[in-house]
Amino acid sequence: MPDFLELYTRYYRQVYAWCMALCRDPHQAQDLTQEAFCRAMQAMGSFRGDCTVATWLRGIAKNCYREQQRRQESTAAQLPEMADPGRGPEQSLCDGDGAVAVYRILHRLSQPYQEVFYLRVCGELSFADIGRIFEMSPNWARVTFYRARQKIAERMSRDGSNEL
């Protein structure tokens, strides 16, 4: 088995092309390729030689893709449960005192939460549009928005300005 740098240099394009064929998204394919090579580096000692190195790497990449799909499906299934049926930070932006509290908390949020929340609520952009702006998936935008929403709600209740 060649050393890792040689392995990476020799097979990167093949593994990346394989990942592109699986997911059809260049950013996701790049992430999958990196994950596959990280796992390959950890498992180099267990390579038995039953198949070619390229086949072994593609198998690792395929497993990474399947795991990512399962995580995305699990996250998507949980999103409706995260929605708050009562007043949320979005509605608080419409009234005077609530708007000030939400903007104050929003200003202290880290990126990308701050910008995703603002683009969704004030810019009224779809998750697909937000995902394109950040060069990420719509699911990433959806999850980031809900996490930002949770952070704002938590801080509002913790700060005693529970306008929700």
C-alpha positions, 0 to 999 in steps of 0.5 A: 500500500502506498503512503497516504499522500501518494494515495491521495494524489493518485486517487483524489479525482477518481473518488471525487468523480464517484462522489459527484455521480452519487450526489450531483452536488460539487460541495457535497461531493468535496465533503464526501471525498474529504471524509472518505480520505480521512477514513481511509487514512485511519483504516490504511492498516486494515486494507487487505488487498482483496480489491483494488485501492480505487475500489476500496476508496469508492466503497468508503466514499459510498458508505460516507454518502449513505451515512450522510443521507441517513443523517439528512433524512433523520434531521428532516424528519425532526424539523416539523417537531421543532416548530413552535406552535406559539409565537416565535421570534419571527412574530415578535419582529412585528411588534415594537418591544419584541422587535427590539429584543429580537434584533438585540439578540439577533445582533449577538448571534454568530454567523451564519445563524444571524444572516440566515435568520435575517434572510428568511424572516426579513428577506422572505427568501426560501430555504432553496434561495438561502442555500444557494446564497451560501452555496449549501443545500436547502436542508442546511439552510432549513436546519440553520434557520431553526437552530437560529430560531431556537437560540433566539428563543432561548436567549429571550426566555433567559434574558427575561424578555419572553415576548414569544 
